[in-house]
Amino acid sequence: MIYNKDEITDHGLEYLLDLDGNRFQIEDHYFVSFKASKVPAGPGVPHGIKYALVLFDRYKTRIICYDNAHAYPEHHRIEFDHVHKNEVVFPYDFKSAGKLMEDFWSDVNNHIKRLS
């Protein structure tokens, strides 16, 4: 896919959009999956990026997921951005696509190190 250079000021955004639809094996026990697309900006998605970055175990159980598929009213915020860590959901303060990927990979690496 070709992106308009004027629309992309965050190189992390270009990288995230290029990862859309990809899945990668990590060691023998895990894989990560990426979904990312530009959408019209609005109250729930003010940055205009719909995303899901997910770490699964070999049984396809979701371990960590950064996404903005829907709101969590109990978080008392308009933005949809949140993080699933096992069964617990936390609000996520989206700064940029690059920071999103940095935070995701940091959590993935910490999880794998903790269980190694």
Buried (B, 14 or more C-beta within 10 A) or exposed (E): EEEEEEEBEBEBBBBBBEBBEEEEEEEEEBBBBBBBEBEEEEEBBEBEBBBBBBBBEEEEEBBBBBBBEEBBEEBEBEBBBBBBBEEEBEBBEBBBBBEBBEBBEEBBEEBBEEEE
